[in-house]
């Protein structure tokens, strides 16, 4: 069965701390895609990254980085030197034959 | 500017009064979808469309209808809204199918009393 688990419901950090958001997925397919989306307090959903199952290279974009490990079925998201503007709900999603969403992790970055 | 637009952004209505939430995208995307977001339940797909005149049910289609007569538009219709349809609704589009990233509209907050 397909499933995406974001075990951390809420995380609270102080500005400049590093924080990792966990995402564990289940799928029987060998070809699939993984995504992260951000939902800031204003409510819109913003695409962050898409990764296919054949590309296990880690990705870095500024303060954001993603660690994809097929061996542990995980696609974790790290924010380095967090800022207040990073406060949001972050969703992980899996796409094989359909799109499956995790329930999200609410990140609060406090000044 | 590439975008997905939804209207209205906020709507308060009464039980049983038919309503339509419009969704339009200007990116020539084939795939469009409607989601509802409820606290503790995350995003749940209502309906999706792979292309013009091709629509299919998502995970929670009961009480909703959609149509895709033009590529750019994908309206969501609630023929007889009920209070359990009070939610935040998002329209999304994607170049093709679900293996591509989706671009979301700003959301429509619907309250049914």
Interface residues (C-beta under 8 A of the other chain):
Chain A: X33 X35 X43 X44 X45 X46 X47 X50 X52 X91 X95 X97 X98 X99 X101 X102 X103 X104
Chain B: X40 X41 X42 X43 X45 X88 X90 X92 X98 X99 X100 X101 X102 X103 X104 X106 X107
